[in-house]
Amino acid sequence: MKYKHIIIIFVLASIITTLGALLKIMHWTGASSLLLIGMLGEAFSGVLLIIKLAASKNDFLDK
């Protein structure tokens, strides 16, 4: 998986989280599930990014 895909997952999850927060403020149904899905997506993309950086051969962390 490329860095581009991980960033796309993170951006989509951030949009879902923002939408869930907006719905939560307006007391609409489905807000809690959107917040949960969005935050899990952000956490998943963070874990993928950490794994990708740790497994990369170009020593990204040493620069």
mmJSON file of the N, C-alpha and C atoms, coordinates in Angstrom:
{"data_MODEL":{"atom_site":{
"group_PDB":["ATOM","ATOM","ATOM","ATOM","ATOM","ATOM","ATOM","ATOM","ATOM","ATOM","ATOM","ATOM","ATOM","ATOM","ATOM","ATOM","ATOM","ATOM","ATOM","ATOM","ATOM","ATOM","ATOM","ATOM","ATOM","ATOM","ATOM","ATOM","ATOM","ATOM","ATOM","ATOM","ATOM","ATOM","ATOM","ATOM","ATOM","ATOM","ATOM","ATOM","ATOM","ATOM","ATOM","ATOM","ATOM","ATOM","ATOM","ATOM","ATOM","ATOM","ATOM","ATOM","ATOM","ATOM","ATOM","ATOM","ATOM","ATOM","ATOM","ATOM","ATOM","ATOM","ATOM","ATOM","ATOM","ATOM","ATOM","ATOM","ATOM","ATOM","ATOM","ATOM","ATOM","ATOM","ATOM","ATOM","ATOM","ATOM","ATOM","ATOM","ATOM","ATOM","ATOM","ATOM","ATOM","ATOM","ATOM","ATOM","ATOM","ATOM","ATOM","ATOM","ATOM","ATOM","ATOM","ATOM","ATOM","ATOM","ATOM","ATOM","ATOM","ATOM","ATOM","ATOM","ATOM","ATOM","ATOM","ATOM","ATOM","ATOM","ATOM","ATOM","ATOM","ATOM","ATOM","ATOM","ATOM","ATOM","ATOM","ATOM","ATOM","ATOM","ATOM","ATOM","ATOM","ATOM","ATOM","ATOM","ATOM","ATOM","ATOM","ATOM","ATOM","ATOM","ATOM","ATOM","ATOM","ATOM","ATOM","ATOM","ATOM","ATOM","ATOM","ATOM","ATOM","ATOM","ATOM","ATOM","ATOM","ATOM","ATOM","ATOM","ATOM","ATOM","ATOM","ATOM","ATOM","ATOM","ATOM","ATOM","ATOM","ATOM","ATOM","ATOM","ATOM","ATOM","ATOM","ATOM","ATOM","ATOM","ATOM","ATOM","ATOM","ATOM","ATOM","ATOM","ATOM","ATOM","ATOM","ATOM","ATOM","ATOM","ATOM","ATOM","ATOM","ATOM","ATOM","ATOM","ATOM"],
"id":[1,2,3,4,5,6,7,8,9,10,11,12,13,14,15,16,17,18,19,20,21,22,23,24,25,26,27,28,29,30,31,32,33,34,35,36,37,38,39,40,41,42,43,44,45,46,47,48,49,50,51,52,53,54,55,56,57,58,59,60,61,62,63,64,65,66,67,68,69,70,71,72,73,74,75,76,77,78,79,80,81,82,83,84,85,86,87,88,89,90,91,92,93,94,95,96,97,98,99,100,101,102,103,104,105,106,107,108,109,110,111,112,113,114,115,116,117,118,119,120,121,122,123,124,125,126,127,128,129,130,131,132,133,134,135,136,137,138,139,140,141,142,143,144,145,146,147,148,149,150,151,152,153,154,155,156,157,158,159,160,161,162,163,164,165,166,167,168,169,170,171,172,173,174,175,176,177,178,179,180,181,182,183,184,185,186,187,188,189],
"type_symbol":["N","C","C","N","C","C","N","C","C","N","C","C","N","C","C","N","C","C","N","C","C","N","C","C","N","C","C","N","C","C","N","C","C","N","C","C","N","C","C","N","C","C","N","C","C","N","C","C","N","C","C","N","C","C","N","C","C","N","C","C","N","C","C","N","C","C","N","C","C","N","C","C","N","C","C","N","C","C","N","C","C","N","C","C","N","C","C","N","C","C","N","C","C","N","C","C","N","C","C","N","C","C","N","C","C","N","C","C","N","C","C","N","C","C","N","C","C","N","C","C","N","C","C","N","C","C","N","C","C","N","C","C","N","C","C","N","C","C","N","C","C","N","C","C","N","C","C","N","C","C","N","C","C","N","C","C","N","C","C","N","C","C","N","C","C","N","C","C","N","C","C","N","C","C","N","C","C","N","C","C","N","C","C","N","C","C","N","C","C"],
"label_atom_id":["N","CA","C","N","CA","C","N","CA","C","N","CA","C","N","CA","C","N","CA","C","N","CA","C","N","CA","C","N","CA","C","N","CA","C","N","CA","C","N","CA","C","N","CA","C","N","CA","C","N","CA","C","N","CA","C","N","CA","C","N","CA","C","N","CA","C","N","CA","C","N","CA","C","N","CA","C","N","CA","C","N","CA","C","N","CA","C","N","CA","C","N","CA","C","N","CA","C","N","CA","C","N","CA","C","N","CA","C","N","CA","C","N","CA","C","N","CA","C","N","CA","C","N","CA","C","N","CA","C","N","CA","C","N","CA","C","N","CA","C","N","CA","C","N","CA","C","N","CA","C","N","CA","C","N","CA","C","N","CA","C","N","CA","C","N","CA","C","N","CA","C","N","CA","C","N","CA","C","N","CA","C","N","CA","C","N","CA","C","N","CA","C","N","CA","C","N","CA","C","N","CA","C","N","CA","C","N","CA","C","N","CA","C","N","CA","C","N","CA","C"],
"label_alt_id":[null,null,null,null,null,null,null,null,null,null,null,null,null,null,null,null,null,null,null,null,null,null,null,null,null,null,null,null,null,null,null,null,null,null,null,null,null,null,null,null,null,null,null,null,null,null,null,null,null,null,null,null,null,null,null,null,null,null,null,null,null,null,null,null,null,null,null,null,null,null,null,null,null,null,null,null,null,null,null,null,null,null,null,null,null,null,null,null,null,null,null,null,null,null,null,null,null,null,null,null,null,null,null,null,null,null,null,null,null,null,null,null,null,null,null,null,null,null,null,null,null,null,null,null,null,null,null,null,null,null,null,null,null,null,null,null,null,null,null,null,null,null,null,null,null,null,null,null,null,null,null,null,null,null,null,null,null,null,null,null,null,null,null,null,null,null,null,null,null,null,null,null,null,null,null,null,null,null,null,null,null,null,null,null,null,null,null,null,null],
"label_comp_id":["MET","MET","MET","LYS","LYS","LYS","TYR","TYR","TYR","LYS","LYS","LYS","HIS","HIS","HIS","ILE","ILE","ILE","ILE","ILE","ILE","ILE","ILE","ILE","ILE","ILE","ILE","PHE","PHE","PHE","VAL","VAL","VAL","LEU","LEU","LEU","ALA","ALA","ALA","SER","SER","SER","ILE","ILE","ILE","ILE","ILE","ILE","THR","THR","THR","THR","THR","THR","LEU","LEU","LEU","GLY","GLY","GLY","ALA","ALA","ALA","LEU","LEU","LEU","LEU","LEU","LEU","LYS","LYS","LYS","ILE","ILE","ILE","MET","MET","MET","HIS","HIS","HIS","TRP","TRP","TRP","THR","THR","THR","GLY","GLY","GLY","ALA","ALA","ALA","SER","SER","SER","SER","SER","SER","LEU","LEU","LEU","LEU","LEU","LEU","LEU","LEU","LEU","ILE","ILE","ILE","GLY","GLY","GLY","MET","MET","MET","LEU","LEU","LEU","GLY","GLY","GLY","GLU","GLU","GLU","ALA","ALA","ALA","PHE","PHE","PHE","SER","SER","SER","GLY","GLY","GLY","VAL","VAL","VAL","LEU","LEU","LEU","LEU","LEU","LEU","ILE","ILE","ILE","ILE","ILE","ILE","LYS","LYS","LYS","LEU","LEU","LEU","ALA","ALA","ALA","ALA","ALA","ALA","SER","SER","SER","LYS","LYS","LYS","ASN","ASN","ASN","ASP","ASP","ASP","PHE","PHE","PHE","LEU","LEU","LEU","ASP","ASP","ASP","LYS","LYS","LYS"],
"label_asym_id":["A","A","A","A","A","A","A","A","A","A","A","A","A","A","A","A","A","A","A","A","A","A","A","A","A","A","A","A","A","A","A","A","A","A","A","A","A","A","A","A","A","A","A","A","A","A","A","A","A","A","A","A","A","A","A","A","A","A","A","A","A","A","A","A","A","A","A","A","A","A","A","A","A","A","A","A","A","A","A","A","A","A","A","A","A","A","A","A","A","A","A","A","A","A","A","A","A","A","A","A","A","A","A","A","A","A","A","A","A","A","A","A","A","A","A","A","A","A","A","A","A","A","A","A","A","A","A","A","A","A","A","A","A","A","A","A","A","A","A","A","A","A","A","A","A","A","A","A","A","A","A","A","A","A","A","A","A","A","A","A","A","A","A","A","A","A","A","A","A","A","A","A","A","A","A","A","A","A","A","A","A","A","A","A","A","A","A","A","A"],
"label_entity_id":["1","1","1","1","1","1","1","1","1","1","1","1","1","1","1","1","1","1","1","1","1","1","1","1","1","1","1","1","1","1","1","1","1","1","1","1","1","1","1","1","1","1","1","1","1","1","1","1","1","1","1","1","1","1","1","1","1","1","1","1","1","1","1","1","1","1","1","1","1","1","1","1","1","1","1","1","1","1","1","1","1","1","1","1","1","1","1","1","1","1","1","1","1","1","1","1","1","1","1","1","1","1","1","1","1","1","1","1","1","1","1","1","1","1","1","1","1","1","1","1","1","1","1","1","1","1","1","1","1","1","1","1","1","1","1","1","1","1","1","1","1","1","1","1","1","1","1","1","1","1","1","1","1","1","1","1","1","1","1","1","1","1","1","1","1","1","1","1","1","1","1","1","1","1","1","1","1","1","1","1","1","1","1","1","1","1","1","1","1"],
"label_seq_id":[1,1,1,2,2,2,3,3,3,4,4,4,5,5,5,6,6,6,7,7,7,8,8,8,9,9,9,10,10,10,11,11,11,12,12,12,13,13,13,14,14,14,15,15,15,16,16,16,17,17,17,18,18,18,19,19,19,20,20,20,21,21,21,22,22,22,23,23,23,24,24,24,25,25,25,26,26,26,27,27,27,28,28,28,29,29,29,30,30,30,31,31,31,32,32,32,33,33,33,34,34,34,35,35,35,36,36,36,37,37,37,38,38,38,39,39,39,40,40,40,41,41,41,42,42,42,43,43,43,44,44,44,45,45,45,46,46,46,47,47,47,48,48,48,49,49,49,50,50,50,51,51,51,52,52,52,53,53,53,54,54,54,55,55,55,56,56,56,57,57,57,58,58,58,59,59,59,60,60,60,61,61,61,62,62,62,63,63,63],
"pdbx_PDB_ins_code":[null,null,null,null,null,null,null,null,null,null,null,null,null,null,null,null,null,null,null,null,null,null,null,null,null,null,null,null,null,null,null,null,null,null,null,null,null,null,null,null,null,null,null,null,null,null,null,null,null,null,null,null,null,null,null,null,null,null,null,null,null,null,null,null,null,null,null,null,null,null,null,null,null,null,null,null,null,null,null,null,null,null,null,null,null,null,null,null,null,null,null,null,null,null,null,null,null,null,null,null,null,null,null,null,null,null,null,null,null,null,null,null,null,null,null,null,null,null,null,null,null,null,null,null,null,null,null,null,null,null,null,null,null,null,null,null,null,null,null,null,null,null,null,null,null,null,null,null,null,null,null,null,null,null,null,null,null,null,null,null,null,null,null,null,null,null,null,null,null,null,null,null,null,null,null,null,null,null,null,null,null,null,null,null,null,null,null,null,null],
"Cartn_x":[0.836,0.0,0.886,0.534,1.334,0.912,1.79,1.478,0.221,0.027,-1.129,-2.432,-2.47,-3.677,-3.952,-2.891,-3.055,-3.578,-3.074,-3.531,-4.987,-5.379,-6.771,-7.691,-7.296,-8.09,-8.228,-7.127,-7.168,-8.078,-8.007,-8.836,-10.315,-10.651,-12.047,-12.561,-11.73,-12.126,-12.299,-11.47,-11.608,-12.907,-13.261,-14.522,-15.706,-15.655,-16.732,-16.824,-15.679,-15.676,-16.266,-15.905,-16.447,-17.95,-18.408,-19.839,-20.573,-19.972,-20.562,-20.643,-19.613,-19.643,-20.733,-20.888,-21.935,-23.317,-23.516,-24.8,-25.035,-23.976,-24.088,-24.51,-23.97,-24.349,-25.828,-26.294,-27.678,-28.633,-28.124,-28.914,-29.664,-29.022,-29.62,-29.215,-29.977,-29.664,-28.488,-27.756,-26.628,-25.325,-25.348,-24.134,-23.09,-23.494,-22.536,-21.839,-22.598,-21.983,-21.008,-21.344,-20.416,-19.139,-19.268,-18.085,-17.222,-17.857,-17.116,-16.398,-17.087,-16.484,-15.343,-15.546,-14.513,-13.262,-13.442,-12.276,-11.551,-12.294,-11.639,-10.859,-11.396,-10.685,-9.409,-9.463,-8.262,-7.21,-7.647,-6.711,-6.107,-6.94,-6.46,-5.419,-5.687,-4.72,-3.442,-3.541,-2.342,-1.486,-2.128,-1.395,-0.746,-1.479,-0.902,0.306,0.22,1.337,2.557,2.34,3.45,4.101,3.289,3.827,4.599,4.038,4.701,6.042,6.079,7.33,8.358,7.92,8.847,9.409,8.626,9.057,9.759,9.798,10.401,11.926,12.464,13.887,14.721,14.063,14.813,15.132,14.94,15.266,14.678,13.372,12.654,12.837,12.901,12.987,14.382,15.403,16.764,17.08,16.214,16.494,16.222],
"Cartn_y":[-1.17,0.0,1.24,2.196,3.407,4.438,5.421,6.497,7.251,7.351,8.062,7.418,6.091,5.385,5.585,5.591,5.79,7.2,8.176,9.551,9.693,9.016,9.064,8.461,7.34,6.728,7.698,8.366,9.301,10.488,11.027,12.184,11.804,10.649,10.208,9.978,9.389,9.169,10.494,11.47,12.79,13.469,13.305,13.873,13.21,11.893,11.173,11.609,11.801,12.25,13.648,14.536,15.894,15.894,15.078,14.97,14.409,13.414,12.857,13.878,14.71,15.757,16.781,17.14,18.08,17.507,16.244,15.608,15.479,15.268,15.158,16.503,17.595,18.927,19.2,18.732,18.978,17.915,16.951,15.892,15.029,14.712,13.842,12.402,11.488,10.076,9.657,8.685,8.162,8.88,9.884,10.665,9.843,9.088,8.314,7.255,6.622,5.594,6.219,7.394,8.072,8.481,8.976,9.336,8.11,7.011,5.774,5.275,5.24,4.762,5.673,6.973,7.919,7.827,7.734,7.663,6.329,5.25,3.963,3.995,4.676,4.826,5.632,6.676,7.468,6.652,5.883,5.046,3.969,3.387,2.359,2.927,4.122,4.717,5.114,5.51,5.798,4.568,3.448,2.192,1.767,1.904,1.568,2.444,3.723,4.628,4.256,3.906,3.495,2.223,1.255,0.012,0.294,1.154,1.487,2.181,3.104,3.8,2.863,1.952,1.024,0.012,-0.351,-1.357,-0.769,0.554,1.143,0.955,0.819,0.55,1.826,2.965,4.192,4.969,4.374,4.982,6.376,6.457,7.726,8.391,7.596,8.153,8.685,8.296,8.745,10.084,10.584,11.837,13.022],
"Cartn_z":[0.0,0.0,0.0,-0.833,-0.964,0.082,0.28,1.206,0.779,-0.533,-1.075,-0.616,-0.61,-0.187,1.296,2.09,3.525,3.809,3.082,3.272,2.844,1.771,1.318,2.376,2.977,4.042,5.211,5.57,6.688,6.394,5.189,4.837,4.826,4.274,4.266,5.683,6.534,7.922,8.653,8.338,8.957,8.529,7.272,6.788,7.478,7.635,8.32,9.778,10.437,11.823,11.943,11.036,11.057,10.827,9.902,9.635,10.858,11.503,12.716,13.836,13.973,14.998,14.696,13.429,13.052,13.351,13.014,13.294,14.795,15.561,17.01,17.612,17.087,17.571,17.287,16.118,15.737,16.283,17.06,17.702,16.684,15.582,14.59,14.864,14.31,14.518,13.636,14.105,13.349,13.608,14.46,14.704,15.447,16.43,17.22,16.374,15.493,14.649,13.645,13.118,12.207,12.93,14.145,14.921,15.183,15.537,15.815,14.567,13.448,12.2,11.771,11.869,11.472,12.328,13.633,14.515,14.395,14.175,13.926,12.618,11.613,10.344,10.497,11.313,11.559,12.305,13.29,14.036,13.138,12.268,11.339,10.376,9.843,8.928,9.651,10.905,11.686,11.906,12.202,12.375,11.063,9.953,8.651,8.332,8.668,8.413,9.248,10.506,11.368,10.837,10.415,9.86,8.576,7.73,6.463,6.706,7.662,7.96,8.583,9.428,10.071,9.078,8.079,7.118,5.898,5.802,4.61,4.624,3.452,3.32,3.149,2.977,2.722,4.004,5.157,6.446,6.577,6.433,6.499,7.867,8.925,10.263,10.592,9.841,10.107,9.445,8.599,7.884,8.78],
"occupancy":[1.0,1.0,1.0,1.0,1.0,1.0,1.0,1.0,1.0,1.0,1.0,1.0,1.0,1.0,1.0,1.0,1.0,1.0,1.0,1.0,1.0,1.0,1.0,1.0,1.0,1.0,1.0,1.0,1.0,1.0,1.0,1.0,1.0,1.0,1.0,1.0,1.0,1.0,1.0,1.0,1.0,1.0,1.0,1.0,1.0,1.0,1.0,1.0,1.0,1.0,1.0,1.0,1.0,1.0,1.0,1.0,1.0,1.0,1.0,1.0,1.0,1.0,1.0,1.0,1.0,1.0,1.0,1.0,1.0,1.0,1.0,1.0,1.0,1.0,1.0,1.0,1.0,1.0,1.0,1.0,1.0,1.0,1.0,1.0,1.0,1.0,1.0,1.0,1.0,1.0,1.0,1.0,1.0,1.0,1.0,1.0,1.0,1.0,1.0,1.0,1.0,1.0,1.0,1.0,1.0,1.0,1.0,1.0,1.0,1.0,1.0,1.0,1.0,1.0,1.0,1.0,1.0,1.0,1.0,1.0,1.0,1.0,1.0,1.0,1.0,1.0,1.0,1.0,1.0,1.0,1.0,1.0,1.0,1.0,1.0,1.0,1.0,1.0,1.0,1.0,1.0,1.0,1.0,1.0,1.0,1.0,1.0,1.0,1.0,1.0,1.0,1.0,1.0,1.0,1.0,1.0,1.0,1.0,1.0,1.0,1.0,1.0,1.0,1.0,1.0,1.0,1.0,1.0,1.0,1.0,1.0,1.0,1.0,1.0,1.0,1.0,1.0,1.0,1.0,1.0,1.0,1.0,1.0,1.0,1.0,1.0,1.0,1.0,1.0],
"B_iso_or_equiv":[0.0,0.0,0.0,0.0,0.0,0.0,0.0,0.0,0.0,0.0,0.0,0.0,0.0,0.0,0.0,0.0,0.0,0.0,0.0,0.0,0.0,0.0,0.0,0.0,0.0,0.0,0.0,0.0,0.0,0.0,0.0,0.0,0.0,0.0,0.0,0.0,0.0,0.0,0.0,0.0,0.0,0.0,0.0,0.0,0.0,0.0,0.0,0.0,0.0,0.0,0.0,0.0,0.0,0.0,0.0,0.0,0.0,0.0,0.0,0.0,0.0,0.0,0.0,0.0,0.0,0.0,0.0,0.0,0.0,0.0,0.0,0.0,0.0,0.0,0.0,0.0,0.0,0.0,0.0,0.0,0.0,0.0,0.0,0.0,0.0,0.0,0.0,0.0,0.0,0.0,0.0,0.0,0.0,0.0,0.0,0.0,0.0,0.0,0.0,0.0,0.0,0.0,0.0,0.0,0.0,0.0,0.0,0.0,0.0,0.0,0.0,0.0,0.0,0.0,0.0,0.0,0.0,0.0,0.0,0.0,0.0,0.0,0.0,0.0,0.0,0.0,0.0,0.0,0.0,0.0,0.0,0.0,0.0,0.0,0.0,0.0,0.0,0.0,0.0,0.0,0.0,0.0,0.0,0.0,0.0,0.0,0.0,0.0,0.0,0.0,0.0,0.0,0.0,0.0,0.0,0.0,0.0,0.0,0.0,0.0,0.0,0.0,0.0,0.0,0.0,0.0,0.0,0.0,0.0,0.0,0.0,0.0,0.0,0.0,0.0,0.0,0.0,0.0,0.0,0.0,0.0,0.0,0.0,0.0,0.0,0.0,0.0,0.0,0.0],
"pdbx_formal_charge":[null,null,null,null,null,null,null,null,null,null,null,null,null,null,null,null,null,null,null,null,null,null,null,null,null,null,null,null,null,null,null,null,null,null,null,null,null,null,null,null,null,null,null,null,null,null,null,null,null,null,null,null,null,null,null,null,null,null,null,null,null,null,null,null,null,null,null,null,null,null,null,null,null,null,null,null,null,null,null,null,null,null,null,null,null,null,null,null,null,null,null,null,null,null,null,null,null,null,null,null,null,null,null,null,null,null,null,null,null,null,null,null,null,null,null,null,null,null,null,null,null,null,null,null,null,null,null,null,null,null,null,null,null,null,null,null,null,null,null,null,null,null,null,null,null,null,null,null,null,null,null,null,null,null,null,null,null,null,null,null,null,null,null,null,null,null,null,null,null,null,null,null,null,null,null,null,null,null,null,null,null,null,null,null,null,null,null,null,null],
"auth_seq_id":[1,1,1,2,2,2,3,3,3,4,4,4,5,5,5,6,6,6,7,7,7,8,8,8,9,9,9,10,10,10,11,11,11,12,12,12,13,13,13,14,14,14,15,15,15,16,16,16,17,17,17,18,18,18,19,19,19,20,20,20,21,21,21,22,22,22,23,23,23,24,24,24,25,25,25,26,26,26,27,27,27,28,28,28,29,29,29,30,30,30,31,31,31,32,32,32,33,33,33,34,34,34,35,35,35,36,36,36,37,37,37,38,38,38,39,39,39,40,40,40,41,41,41,42,42,42,43,43,43,44,44,44,45,45,45,46,46,46,47,47,47,48,48,48,49,49,49,50,50,50,51,51,51,52,52,52,53,53,53,54,54,54,55,55,55,56,56,56,57,57,57,58,58,58,59,59,59,60,60,60,61,61,61,62,62,62,63,63,63],
"auth_comp_id":["MET","MET","MET","LYS","LYS","LYS","TYR","TYR","TYR","LYS","LYS","LYS","HIS","HIS","HIS","ILE","ILE","ILE","ILE","ILE","ILE","ILE","ILE","ILE","ILE","ILE","ILE","PHE","PHE","PHE","VAL","VAL","VAL","LEU","LEU","LEU","ALA","ALA","ALA","SER","SER","SER","ILE","ILE","ILE","ILE","ILE","ILE","THR","THR","THR","THR","THR","THR","LEU","LEU","LEU","GLY","GLY","GLY","ALA","ALA","ALA","LEU","LEU","LEU","LEU","LEU","LEU","LYS","LYS","LYS","ILE","ILE","ILE","MET","MET","MET","HIS","HIS","HIS","TRP","TRP","TRP","THR","THR","THR","GLY","GLY","GLY","ALA","ALA","ALA","SER","SER","SER","SER","SER","SER","LEU","LEU","LEU","LEU","LEU","LEU","LEU","LEU","LEU","ILE","ILE","ILE","GLY","GLY","GLY","MET","MET","MET","LEU","LEU","LEU","GLY","GLY","GLY","GLU","GLU","GLU","ALA","ALA","ALA","PHE","PHE","PHE","SER","SER","SER","GLY","GLY","GLY","VAL","VAL","VAL","LEU","LEU","LEU","LEU","LEU","LEU","ILE","ILE","ILE","ILE","ILE","ILE","LYS","LYS","LYS","LEU","LEU","LEU","ALA","ALA","ALA","ALA","ALA","ALA","SER","SER","SER","LYS","LYS","LYS","ASN","ASN","ASN","ASP","ASP","ASP","PHE","PHE","PHE","LEU","LEU","LEU","ASP","ASP","ASP","LYS","LYS","LYS"],
"auth_asym_id":["A","A","A","A","A","A","A","A","A","A","A","A","A","A","A","A","A","A","A","A","A","A","A","A","A","A","A","A","A","A","A","A","A","A","A","A","A","A","A","A","A","A","A","A","A","A","A","A","A","A","A","A","A","A","A","A","A","A","A","A","A","A","A","A","A","A","A","A","A","A","A","A","A","A","A","A","A","A","A","A","A","A","A","A","A","A","A","A","A","A","A","A","A","A","A","A","A","A","A","A","A","A","A","A","A","A","A","A","A","A","A","A","A","A","A","A","A","A","A","A","A","A","A","A","A","A","A","A","A","A","A","A","A","A","A","A","A","A","A","A","A","A","A","A","A","A","A","A","A","A","A","A","A","A","A","A","A","A","A","A","A","A","A","A","A","A","A","A","A","A","A","A","A","A","A","A","A","A","A","A","A","A","A","A","A","A","A","A","A"],
"auth_atom_id":["N","CA","C","N","CA","C","N","CA","C","N","CA","C","N","CA","C","N","CA","C","N","CA","C","N","CA","C","N","CA","C","N","CA","C","N","CA","C","N","CA","C","N","CA","C","N","CA","C","N","CA","C","N","CA","C","N","CA","C","N","CA","C","N","CA","C","N","CA","C","N","CA","C","N","CA","C","N","CA","C","N","CA","C","N","CA","C","N","CA","C","N","CA","C","N","CA","C","N","CA","C","N","CA","C","N","CA","C","N","CA","C","N","CA","C","N","CA","C","N","CA","C","N","CA","C","N","CA","C","N","CA","C","N","CA","C","N","CA","C","N","CA","C","N","CA","C","N","CA","C","N","CA","C","N","CA","C","N","CA","C","N","CA","C","N","CA","C","N","CA","C","N","CA","C","N","CA","C","N","CA","C","N","CA","C","N","CA","C","N","CA","C","N","CA","C","N","CA","C","N","CA","C","N","CA","C","N","CA","C","N","CA","C","N","CA","C","N","CA","C"],
"pdbx_PDB_model_num":[1,1,1,1,1,1,1,1,1,1,1,1,1,1,1,1,1,1,1,1,1,1,1,1,1,1,1,1,1,1,1,1,1,1,1,1,1,1,1,1,1,1,1,1,1,1,1,1,1,1,1,1,1,1,1,1,1,1,1,1,1,1,1,1,1,1,1,1,1,1,1,1,1,1,1,1,1,1,1,1,1,1,1,1,1,1,1,1,1,1,1,1,1,1,1,1,1,1,1,1,1,1,1,1,1,1,1,1,1,1,1,1,1,1,1,1,1,1,1,1,1,1,1,1,1,1,1,1,1,1,1,1,1,1,1,1,1,1,1,1,1,1,1,1,1,1,1,1,1,1,1,1,1,1,1,1,1,1,1,1,1,1,1,1,1,1,1,1,1,1,1,1,1,1,1,1,1,1,1,1,1,1,1,1,1,1,1,1,1]
}}}
